[in-house]
């Protein structure tokens, strides 16, 4: 049956004879799917460390149900759920000193899937030496538990980004589950225009009034993915902001309550978050809220609200009453309502959507490369130091020099381009040196701007 994607007449919904299929190459994540196999080549967060106590935890990733547990010796295991003996679920197992014991007949599994005991067998039995239970590698870091779900021989080193080691930072883990596909949640980070409307003009200002100014926008590739660059005027200040996508599904976001009123240079990350696929129609934002002077200069954040299914800024979950969400929608409502899997063939992208289109193109290129037997070319490799990242908020005093919006727009673009050159192509040393050098270069730039209007 044929269908019409583009309707051009009033009252023509009947002419939409059939809904197109979703873009499965980008959205589907089950084993063997192009995107799923690509995403499996990276360490993915599975749970918060605080969730692992005396009992195992049932989790889902990439459409697989698994059992996560902490043995009494502190090691963490991620096992296939059904006992290799008779199939009972290991979510009912017993966490012991060196593994997880099935409740049904007592088989004991190590964190790597080694079968340590089969107590119902005679002592001379060699059965356990001829089998191994399915398991995935685990890495625990700063309150998050990560799993690697790809080919064992291709397991990458766990990447350490500079934002994880920011001076004076406290990383507080959290997650929120979204009943929709991973991509429509992830790509929101490359859609700065939505902050103007959803977060400011539609109902009320979720953050600060400056967010309602439609910014100058650019989208720039980086060694690890891409950033957006926005610039807004607020009085005599120019606020330049970049959020970072680190392929495939990691994003870093700046201070959500930034108001553009106070000069600052290279203020760093407030949110580090992965959009992890639970299955094709469910995903989870999981990561850290950062608590440091850059991320909360006015003391508006609330660490106590960050944890399982909760974070401390507006509109990120479905916990509010439905009518309130209709009247004052947030990110959660806008994203899950795009259908369980957004249908790209029905979209009509505009200039504001360049970042979304660019991200999809980057992902498609990498997915294709892996499907053809290659390596992800943008996979970060740590070579003795921290991997540079680019999320920042910078506010510099640059008064308007022309009497019209077009002239000021050109000035905003020039300022944001100069600052982005410093951030992306400037010093890439260890975190402390890079932080200081980038800030010094931005201060020098701001001083030149001040002298130009003196």
Secondary structure, 3 states (H helix, E strand, C coil): CCCCCCCCCCCCHHHCCCCCCCCHHHHCCCCCCHHHHHHCCCCEEEEEHHHCCCCCEEEEECCEEEEEEECCCCCEEEEECECCCCCCEHHHCEECCCCEECCCCCCEECCCCEEEECCCCCCCCCHHHHCECCEEEEEEECCEEEEECCCHHHCCCCCCEHHHHCCCCEEEEEEEEECCCHHHHHHHHHCCHHHHHHHHHCCCCCCCHHHHCCCEEEEEEECCEEEEEEEEEECCEEEEEEEEEECCCEEEECCCCCCCCCCEEEECCCEEEEEEEEECCEEEEEEEEEECCCCCCCCCCCHHHCEECECCCCCCCCCCCHHHHHHCCCHHHHHHCCCCCCCHHHCCCCHHHHHHHHHHHHHHHHHHHHHCCCCCCCCCCCCCCCECCCCEEEEEECCCCCCCHHHHHHHHHHHHHHHHHHHHHCCCCCHHHHHHHHHHHHHHHHHHHHHHHC
